[in-house]
Each structure stands twice: as C-alpha cells, then as structure tokens.
Amino acid sequence: MPFWLSISVLGLVQAALVALPRVRARPVWVERLGSPWWALVPAGSIALVVAVVELESSSATWLSYLALVAVPPLAAFALGDLIRRSRPAWAWVALPLFAVAWATPGSLAGEAAAIALSGLACVTLGWLLVSVVPAYWLRLGVYAMAAIDTIYVSADLLQGPNAVLNAAAPGAGLPALQAVHFGSARMGFGDLFVAALVGCLLAKPADGPQRRLYGDFQARRQWGGAGLVVVLALAFDLLFFAVDTLPATVPVAVALALLTWRSSSEGLSR
C-alpha cells in the first residue's frame, strides 16, 4: 500500500478515536485519585519512553510484552462500556481481533486488528485520565504532549528510540501492540492515545449549570472534532514531501484548541 494512503488511513483512525468515546459516570474509587498532577501523564509518557529506550534498547522488548498483556483487556473494556452504542457482549470482540492480529502478522487485516485493539485500549486509558483530572488541566496536558513531541522530532531525539520500539516484538509471533503499523506508515501508541484522550474530553459532560446544555452539544462536538482532525491531519501530512517524520499529535492538539476556543466564544467552555 502506498505511503500516502497508509498515513491517510491512520489519520482517519485518529479521527475515529475522537468520535467513538461516550459519556460514562466516574467510578467511586477514582474520586480518591483525582489530581491535576495526572495531567503530566500525556507529555511525560513521551519523555519517559524515549529516555528508557535510549538508555536501554532491550527495554523496548519489555514494553512490547507490557502492551501485549495490557492492551487486550483494556480494549475489551472499551468495547463493552466506553464507546457509542457499546454493549457488554461486545467485549468478546477483542478475542477475534487478537486472533487475527496474531494469525496474520504483516497483513493489512492483521495490522488493522492490532490498530483496533490499541486504539480501543487508548479509549479506556483516556477515560481513566479524564476521570481523575479536571478538563482544564488535561487540555494543557494535551498541548504539552504535542509541544514535546514536536521538539523531540525537530531535534531528532524521537526517531532513534521510535525505530527501536517499532521493531520490538514479543516472542512466538505474538502481535506487537506497542506501536502502530499500517501498510508503509508508522505511528506511535501515543498518537492514538492523544486522539482517544481528546475524544473522552469532548464526551465528558460539563459540571454545574452548563451540564444539560453541554450534554446536548457533546455529540456534535465530537463529530466536529473528528472532522477537524481529518482535515488537519491530511493537510499536515503534506509536509511529508519535505520531511521524513512528523509529530502526529499536533493535528489532534490543534483541533482541541480550535474547539475549545469556539466553545469559549459561545459561552459553552467549562
């Protein structure tokens, strides 16, 4: 598959992750964990993974095993409870997705199944983060993640560790779920995570007197955000004519900034 088509599909996947999450009540146990400090997770995850892989390249293999163990159950939870029109029985769909990713490695079907698992797992992670961090701080966390991603790519600090992480895989031909491969294009796990996180942010109802108004508005916000991500990602990808690597977190962060500005101007910001 040509690169332009492969990277366009990955941009559409990011947009889908913005549109997919639905509102879900915050679990009681989360209340004890709530803190603005969790907003450091998006940006910190990039810095930590790059540092760990740079210092010890074998850690990429351990990260692949971590993803192998964590991603399928997180994806199952999202399928059963966190995406639009989800049903508890849908959680079992994670099993055939994992089977296809394992049985057909390197094929478009296998890569698509692995991307579905990773993206759905990111929805669960995004919901957990949205549940413990005030929206304002989490928006700042998304912008910080895009800024650090851009700095690392511009300074050529991300490419080496990313290549090592992309090449890592667990044994027995098990799927590598810590990175995103489709056709001839590559993305990091964090590029899906930031899209799912923004989708969860947009799906979260407002607090106080704006709650009802925002509840009627949030679906349109998510679809509007997904449309923005598609347009911005496709436009951003034109830069591949000049460079080899781009920070795919940027179009998502810009879409969030535009939506936040629009909501603020309409009196709907939180």
Buried (B, 14 or more C-beta within 10 A) or exposed (E): EEEBEBBBBBBBBBBBBBBBBBBBEBEEEBEEEEEBEBBBBBBBBBBEBBEBBBEEBEBBBBBBBBBBEBBBEBBBBBBBBBBEEBEEEBBEBBEEBBEBBBBBBEEEEBBBBBBBBBBBBBBBBBBBBBBBBBBEBBBBBBBBBBBBBBEBBEEEBBEEBBBBBBEBBBEEEBBBBBBBBBBEBBBBBBBBBBBBBBBBBBBBBBEEEBEEEBEEBBBEBBBBBBBBBBEBBBEBBEEBEEEEBBBBBBBBBBBBBBBBEBBEEEEBBB
